[in-house]
Amino acid sequence: MRGWLAAAVAVALLGGLAVLGHGSHEPVSGAVPSDTLVAGRPAPPSTSPDRTRSPLSRSRAVRDMMDGRAAAVRMRDEAAFMATVDPQADPEFTAAQRALFANLDGVPLSEWSYQLDGATSAHPPLRPHDDAPLWAPRTTLRYAFKVADALPTSRPLGYLYVQRDGRWYVASDDELGPDSERTWRGLWDFGPCVAITAASGLVVGHRGQEQLMTTLAAELDGAVAAVTDVWGTDWSQRVAVLLPNTIEEMRELVGPAFAVDGIAAATVADKVDVANYSAVGQRVVLNPDQAGRLSASARRIVLRHEITHVAARASTVNGAPMWLLEGFADYVGYLTSGLAPREAAPDLVRALRDGGPPDQLPADADFYGTSDHLDLAYQLAWSAALHVVDRVGQEGLVRLYRQIAGSSKQDKATVDTALRDVLGLDSTGFVASWRTSLDARFS
């Protein structure tokens, strides 16, 4: 079995993220206007000279409060941070906010800030509140890791704000209704965090994981160099690796797109702009149930596979064929492993023995975590990448990847054109040539 290498790459859509995405920006029919306080009923007209009840003053007051909250995180001022939490908030929320602040203590941040806009939630809070004015503008966390992030990444926060005695506070982060923004949870929402840094990035995890994190961090520089040797230098050459404590935490970090029980790791991105060769918020998230059990060789393969996705993501459009994406990542992962193809692809060896070569390259659906053919799909994709290298060399494989995966139009014609340009074959010819090569290498 090769389940520990069934790693996956997440695709993110600009304007609506496929993995950990934002809700729609379009107004909802019957939505509360952005200058209306969100509550169970409209707020009564103000008879007080308190100017924070006007939409403009309210917005400024909440932004100032959140700027102070962000500064408190950066300056590690717990009292100032907790002063932004509603003094009448649910005790569980207050405790979670105090823990969140403490858990961030070991995280090396180069930015932590909040952005608010006027897109107010159309839904009243799920739980009853008193008559205090409430507001639920769209709130976004912007943060960046030192060493790993050249630009900050953005994550949605479903914050509800409340005004008491002329001051605004954060009242909750989970009661705006099913159609409103859902609060993203980071590692720091699950426990105290620590980080181990390397020249090429960092590993962020939890207390008690330091030994494994140190081992992983020691692999980063070599892995980044190995990927760069194949792909080239047109990427950040910096990596952030996350090590959650539980499978449930991993699911929160990577989103519902992955059946995480069947993969060793996942690579996610918040925002990708292929036209400008930009990918923001890339993270390699390891499966905590498997990471500590990997051999040194397997760990090296997994990291290099995932970091290949990081390097190539800004040149990879959504919908590019998975056999190419995963085959290329496995090619880089295995390149210096010393493993013979027959050792690394036992499912393929059995498939050739039992039924001969397949008729087609694996379909995209075969790479999903629920597929019964997941391991075989990865091995077939790797074999296709090896066959490309046999015909046109490593540079030819990179050229083929860039031409297919970077195309704005993903269809058979795109693949045929690239195959002809690089290998002198169309899809039918390539599949026939690849099928013929399998027995010699794997049977």
Wavefront OBJ file of the C-alpha trace (Angstrom):
o trace
v 0.000 0.000 0.000
v 1.088 3.531 -0.690
v -1.606 5.406 1.203
v 0.939 7.460 3.084
v 1.938 9.047 -0.215
v -1.550 9.786 -1.445
v -0.975 13.515 -1.118
v -3.338 15.990 -2.707
v -3.209 19.518 -4.067
v -5.984 21.981 -3.300
v -7.314 24.350 -5.900
v -8.463 27.822 -4.935
v -10.653 30.124 -6.956
v -10.163 33.867 -7.034
v -13.146 35.560 -5.478
v -14.564 32.353 -4.054
v -12.151 29.890 -2.556
v -12.795 26.232 -3.171
v -11.088 25.004 -0.006
v -11.430 27.534 2.759
v -13.392 30.150 0.980
v -15.383 33.269 1.564
v -19.106 33.478 1.089
v -20.647 35.362 -1.784
v -20.120 39.113 -1.984
v -23.428 39.554 -3.799
v -26.262 41.145 -1.813
v -28.940 38.817 -0.500
v -32.535 39.614 -1.372
v -34.001 41.450 1.572
v -30.543 42.023 3.050
v -30.137 44.540 5.821
v -28.460 47.630 4.355
v -24.868 48.110 5.419
v -25.766 51.192 7.447
v -28.351 49.320 9.556
v -27.512 47.714 12.863
v -28.012 43.953 12.793
v -30.258 42.746 15.585
v -33.510 40.936 16.146
v -35.297 44.203 15.433
v -34.185 47.591 14.046
v -32.259 49.736 16.482
v -34.326 52.619 17.892
v -33.403 56.134 16.836
v -30.642 57.538 18.954
v -31.525 60.371 21.314
v -28.041 60.342 22.797
v -25.226 62.646 21.699
v -23.116 59.474 21.322
v -21.889 59.847 17.745
v -20.830 56.195 17.497
v -24.439 55.346 16.622
v -24.063 56.909 13.151
v -22.922 54.415 10.482
v -19.724 56.333 9.735
v -18.787 56.806 13.363
v -19.711 53.218 14.182
v -17.493 51.941 11.398
v -14.610 54.101 12.556
v -15.097 53.067 16.183
v -15.127 49.349 15.374
v -12.120 49.666 13.079
v -10.199 51.525 15.766
v -11.121 48.839 18.289
v -9.950 46.089 15.925
v -6.729 47.957 15.158
v -6.074 47.965 18.884
v -6.890 44.274 19.072
v -4.390 43.524 16.282
v -1.729 45.655 17.949
v -2.319 43.755 21.181
v -1.591 40.470 19.388
v 1.579 41.852 17.848
v 2.757 43.423 21.108
v 1.664 40.398 23.191
v -0.539 42.549 25.435
v -3.194 40.196 26.816
v -5.025 42.853 28.804
v -5.443 45.049 25.729
v -6.593 42.071 23.662
v -9.193 40.950 26.205
v -10.428 44.533 26.505
v -11.846 44.096 22.991
v -14.038 41.157 24.067
v -17.624 41.865 25.118
v -17.702 41.885 28.948
v -21.125 40.204 28.716
v -20.087 37.595 26.151
v -20.760 33.904 26.611
v -18.143 32.632 29.096
v -17.058 29.937 26.634
v -16.333 32.581 23.986
v -14.398 34.687 26.480
v -12.324 31.669 27.524
v -11.696 30.737 23.888
v -10.509 34.272 23.126
v -8.122 34.225 26.083
v -6.786 30.847 24.914
v -6.447 32.117 21.339
v -4.240 34.959 22.510
v -2.074 32.656 24.625
v -1.795 30.054 21.866
v -0.329 32.640 19.470
v 2.632 33.271 21.743
v 4.904 30.818 19.920
v 3.948 31.868 16.394
v 6.461 34.105 14.550
v 4.214 36.620 12.811
v 5.269 39.381 10.446
v 1.688 40.676 10.188
v -1.580 40.377 12.071
v -4.372 42.790 11.225
v -8.107 42.954 10.570
v -10.064 44.390 7.670
v -13.742 45.358 7.779
v -16.091 46.319 4.999
v -19.715 47.370 4.970
v -21.220 44.105 3.685
v -23.411 43.542 6.709
v -24.907 40.142 7.455
v -28.570 39.877 6.536
v -29.265 37.440 9.372
v -29.973 38.207 13.018
v -27.784 36.422 15.571
v -28.640 32.816 16.261
v -28.754 33.445 20.011
v -30.756 36.143 21.804
v -29.035 39.347 22.894
v -30.206 42.268 24.987
v -31.135 45.592 23.418
v -27.523 46.648 22.871
v -26.756 47.709 19.261
v -25.165 44.967 17.158
v -23.223 45.069 13.911
v -21.891 42.306 11.648
v -19.708 43.755 8.896
v -17.577 41.438 6.801
v -14.384 40.880 8.819
v -11.156 39.439 7.462
v -8.013 38.403 9.309
v -4.758 39.181 7.504
v -1.692 37.401 8.830
v 1.735 36.336 7.648
v 4.412 34.017 8.998
v 7.945 35.268 9.267
v 10.365 33.508 6.897
v 7.630 31.779 4.900
v 5.223 34.498 3.696
v 6.247 37.284 1.343
v 2.657 38.575 1.419
v -0.033 38.247 4.075
v -2.924 35.880 3.540
v -6.569 36.556 4.326
v -9.109 34.452 6.202
v -12.778 35.167 7.009
v -14.009 35.804 10.547
v -17.720 35.648 11.339
v -17.521 38.299 14.052
v -20.535 39.921 15.663
v -19.881 43.280 17.323
v -21.829 44.837 20.183
v -21.909 48.363 21.601
v -22.040 48.895 25.364
v -21.780 52.267 27.095
v -20.448 53.892 23.939
v -17.764 51.262 23.275
v -17.714 48.477 20.686
v -16.597 44.921 21.425
v -16.320 41.523 19.745
v -19.376 39.639 20.988
v -19.059 36.254 19.251
v -17.630 34.460 16.229
v -20.175 31.727 15.530
v -23.738 33.042 15.501
v -24.396 34.830 12.216
v -26.412 32.075 10.584
v -25.671 29.384 8.003
v -25.534 31.778 5.043
v -23.140 34.211 6.676
v -19.391 34.188 6.980
v -17.987 31.247 8.910
v -15.027 31.914 11.152
v -11.866 30.263 9.894
v -9.906 28.381 12.542
v -6.121 28.304 12.582
v -3.718 26.127 14.532
v -3.929 28.614 17.390
v -7.616 27.882 17.845
v -6.748 24.322 18.875
v -3.919 24.696 21.360
v -0.611 26.393 22.236
v 1.584 26.740 19.156
v 5.309 26.459 18.613
v 7.373 26.988 15.492
v 10.701 25.619 14.273
v 12.341 27.702 11.571
v 14.770 26.925 8.778
v 16.376 29.106 6.138
v 13.654 28.096 3.656
v 10.586 28.278 5.881
v 9.111 26.988 9.090
v 7.080 24.234 10.683
v 4.234 25.312 12.968
v 2.615 22.842 15.335
v 1.724 22.349 18.970
v 3.556 21.775 22.207
v 4.562 18.164 22.562
v 5.348 17.867 18.836
v 8.718 19.597 18.970
v 10.816 16.520 18.206
v 8.929 15.699 15.017
v 8.755 19.369 14.060
v 12.531 19.682 14.403
v 12.982 16.637 12.162
v 10.637 18.126 9.562
v 12.308 21.521 9.678
v 15.677 19.883 9.097
v 14.312 18.552 5.791
v 12.973 21.858 4.480
v 16.115 23.416 3.037
v 17.070 20.263 1.165
v 13.522 19.768 -0.089
v 13.224 23.346 -1.340
v 16.573 23.053 -3.098
v 15.580 19.743 -4.705
v 12.306 21.169 -6.007
v 14.040 24.291 -7.287
v 16.599 22.182 -9.162
v 13.736 20.699 -11.184
v 11.163 23.475 -11.382
v 13.400 26.547 -11.481
v 13.736 29.642 -9.338
v 10.523 31.453 -10.305
v 8.806 30.844 -6.976
v 9.255 32.122 -3.432
v 11.436 29.175 -2.338
v 9.828 29.508 1.080
v 7.461 27.002 2.680
v 5.109 26.915 5.662
v 4.369 23.416 6.988
v 1.550 22.923 9.486
v 1.384 19.960 11.848
v -2.059 19.660 13.479
v -2.641 17.497 16.516
v -5.703 15.618 15.311
v -7.494 14.601 12.138
v -10.370 16.907 13.095
v -7.954 19.814 13.255
v -6.530 18.862 9.871
v -10.039 18.843 8.391
v -10.552 22.369 9.679
v -7.276 23.539 8.125
v -7.749 21.994 4.681
v -11.523 22.129 4.339
v -14.039 19.593 3.071
v -12.346 18.968 -0.290
v -10.181 16.195 1.143
v -10.986 12.849 2.683
v -8.077 13.393 5.028
v -7.981 9.857 6.396
v -6.556 8.642 3.095
v -3.792 11.197 2.542
v -0.425 11.881 4.108
v -0.548 15.603 3.462
v -2.403 18.311 1.572
v -1.256 21.553 0.014
v -3.729 24.434 0.185
v -3.697 28.015 -1.086
v -5.949 30.955 -0.321
v -5.667 32.892 -3.547
v -4.071 32.025 -6.882
v -3.560 34.380 -9.826
v -1.952 32.391 -12.631
v -1.941 35.398 -14.969
v 0.400 37.197 -12.578
v 2.199 34.087 -11.273
v 0.986 34.674 -7.745
v -0.141 32.262 -5.033
v -0.866 33.502 -1.518
v -1.369 31.616 1.734
v 0.122 28.332 0.623
v 0.412 25.768 3.388
v 1.550 22.152 3.491
v -0.665 20.448 6.074
v 0.504 17.065 7.346
v -1.711 14.230 8.521
v -0.946 13.901 12.264
v -1.885 10.227 12.292
v 0.755 9.410 9.696
v 3.501 12.038 9.925
v 5.198 10.517 12.958
v 5.123 7.001 11.514
v 6.834 7.782 8.222
v 10.347 6.543 7.645
v 12.982 9.145 6.915
v 12.800 8.278 3.212
v 9.008 8.439 3.084
v 8.971 11.743 4.950
v 11.444 13.202 2.456
v 9.328 12.017 -0.487
v 6.126 13.448 0.970
v 7.682 16.848 1.681
v 9.244 17.131 -1.763
v 6.002 16.067 -3.405
v 4.008 18.706 -1.518
v 6.601 21.443 -1.941
v 6.499 20.778 -5.693
v 2.820 21.732 -5.555
v 3.783 24.920 -3.702
v 6.395 25.828 -6.322
v 4.127 25.114 -9.286
v 0.832 26.428 -7.887
v 1.138 29.926 -9.348
v 1.506 28.309 -12.783
v -1.356 25.827 -12.333
v -4.911 26.699 -13.292
v -7.916 25.009 -11.784
v -8.948 22.017 -13.862
v -5.485 21.031 -15.076
v -5.294 17.219 -15.400
v -4.481 15.536 -12.125
v -2.356 12.842 -13.753
v 0.045 15.586 -14.783
v -0.037 17.519 -11.496
v 0.388 14.494 -9.266
v 2.700 12.619 -11.601
v 5.037 15.593 -11.743
v 4.991 16.033 -7.942
v 5.760 12.336 -7.465
v 8.549 12.563 -10.018
v 10.243 15.255 -7.933
v 9.459 13.450 -4.688
v 11.034 10.184 -5.792
v 13.844 11.643 -7.870
v 16.660 11.048 -5.394
v 14.930 8.484 -3.175
v 16.936 5.515 -4.459
v 13.742 3.445 -4.651
v 13.305 1.250 -7.695
v 10.002 1.772 -9.549
v 8.816 -1.725 -8.635
v 9.380 -0.978 -4.929
v 7.592 2.350 -5.036
v 4.598 1.240 -7.122
v 3.354 -2.126 -5.800
v -0.250 -1.472 -6.850
v 0.837 -0.831 -10.399
v 2.977 -3.958 -10.405
v -0.044 -6.012 -9.290
v -2.356 -4.350 -11.803
v 0.008 -5.155 -14.674
v 0.353 -8.725 -13.478
v -3.374 -9.254 -13.041
v -4.821 -7.359 -15.992
v -2.148 -5.762 -18.117
v -1.667 -2.046 -18.769
v -4.652 0.296 -18.431
v -6.352 1.714 -21.482
v -6.163 5.329 -20.327
v -4.379 7.658 -17.971
v -6.105 7.958 -14.570
v -9.095 10.293 -14.429
v -9.243 13.243 -12.059
v -11.844 11.467 -9.909
v -9.368 8.666 -9.212
v -7.237 11.052 -7.151
v -9.876 11.930 -4.594
v -9.466 10.492 -1.132
v -12.576 8.369 -1.372
v -11.424 6.607 -4.541
v -10.828 2.857 -4.310
v -8.006 3.317 -6.806
v -6.193 6.204 -5.119
v -2.792 4.548 -4.726
v -2.893 3.079 -8.223
v -3.852 6.468 -9.674
v -0.769 8.101 -8.155
v 1.488 5.320 -9.348
v 0.101 5.477 -12.875
v 0.560 9.254 -12.907
v 4.154 8.864 -11.746
v 4.779 6.275 -14.455
v 3.469 8.728 -17.063
v 5.850 11.408 -15.801
v 8.740 8.959 -15.947
v 7.797 8.104 -19.530
v 7.849 11.780 -20.513
v 11.333 12.080 -19.022
v 12.429 8.958 -20.925
v 11.386 10.592 -24.189
v 12.309 14.261 -23.746
v 14.187 14.562 -20.456
v 13.398 16.375 -17.228
v 13.298 19.785 -18.892
v 10.726 18.407 -21.312
v 8.538 17.271 -18.410
v 8.704 20.733 -16.843
v 7.885 22.332 -20.190
v 4.909 20.013 -20.658
v 3.629 20.821 -17.163
v 3.930 24.560 -17.662
v 2.250 24.474 -21.067
v -0.718 22.325 -20.016
v -1.224 23.394 -16.412
v -0.767 27.083 -17.197
v -3.257 27.203 -20.046
v -6.380 29.273 -19.480
v -8.364 26.716 -21.476
v -8.392 23.216 -20.074
v -9.613 20.716 -22.644
v -8.351 17.863 -24.801
v -7.137 20.274 -27.473
v -4.854 21.980 -24.947
v -3.343 18.651 -23.907
v -2.975 17.489 -27.513
v -1.248 20.694 -28.539
v 1.213 20.539 -25.657
v 1.969 16.853 -26.224
v 2.651 17.525 -29.907
v 4.861 20.511 -29.075
v 6.901 18.678 -26.470
v 6.775 14.993 -27.469
v 5.592 15.017 -31.075
v 2.530 12.914 -30.106
v -1.144 13.613 -29.548
v -3.019 12.158 -26.576
v -3.749 8.872 -28.318
v -0.151 8.434 -29.359
v 1.178 9.341 -25.931
v -1.117 6.878 -24.157
v -0.117 4.103 -26.563
v 3.589 4.849 -26.060
v 3.172 5.036 -22.277
v 1.249 1.738 -22.097
v 3.997 -0.010 -24.007
v 6.620 1.290 -21.577
v 4.954 0.008 -18.410
v 5.914 -3.662 -18.585
v 9.617 -2.973 -18.972
v 9.747 -0.725 -15.911
v 7.169 -2.167 -13.529
v 6.435 -5.822 -14.320
l 1 2 3 4 5 6 7 8 9 10 11 12 13 14 15 16 17 18 19 20 21 22 23 24 25 26 27 28 29 30 31 32 33 34 35 36 37 38 39 40 41 42 43 44 45 46 47 48 49 50 51 52 53 54 55 56 57 58 59 60 61 62 63 64 65 66 67 68 69 70 71 72 73 74 75 76 77 78 79 80 81 82 83 84 85 86 87 88 89 90 91 92 93 94 95 96 97 98 99 100 101 102 103 104 105 106 107 108 109 110 111 112 113 114 115 116 117 118 119 120 121 122 123 124 125 126 127 128 129 130 131 132 133 134 135 136 137 138 139 140 141 142 143 144 145 146 147 148 149 150 151 152 153 154 155 156 157 158 159 160 161 162 163 164 165 166 167 168 169 170 171 172 173 174 175 176 177 178 179 180 181 182 183 184 185 186 187 188 189 190 191 192 193 194 195 196 197 198 199 200 201 202 203 204 205 206 207 208 209 210 211 212 213 214 215 216 217 218 219 220 221 222 223 224 225 226 227 228 229 230 231 232 233 234 235 236 237 238 239 240 241 242 243 244 245 246 247 248 249 250 251 252 253 254 255 256 257 258 259 260 261 262 263 264 265 266 267 268 269 270 271 272 273 274 275 276 277 278 279 280 281 282 283 284 285 286 287 288 289 290 291 292 293 294 295 296 297 298 299 300 301 302 303 304 305 306 307 308 309 310 311 312 313 314 315 316 317 318 319 320 321 322 323 324 325 326 327 328 329 330 331 332 333 334 335 336 337 338 339 340 341 342 343 344 345 346 347 348 349 350 351 352 353 354 355 356 357 358 359 360 361 362 363 364 365 366 367 368 369 370 371 372 373 374 375 376 377 378 379 380 381 382 383 384 385 386 387 388 389 390 391 392 393 394 395 396 397 398 399 400 401 402 403 404 405 406 407 408 409 410 411 412 413 414 415 416 417 418 419 420 421 422 423 424 425 426 427 428 429 430 431 432 433 434 435 436 437 438 439 440 441 442 443
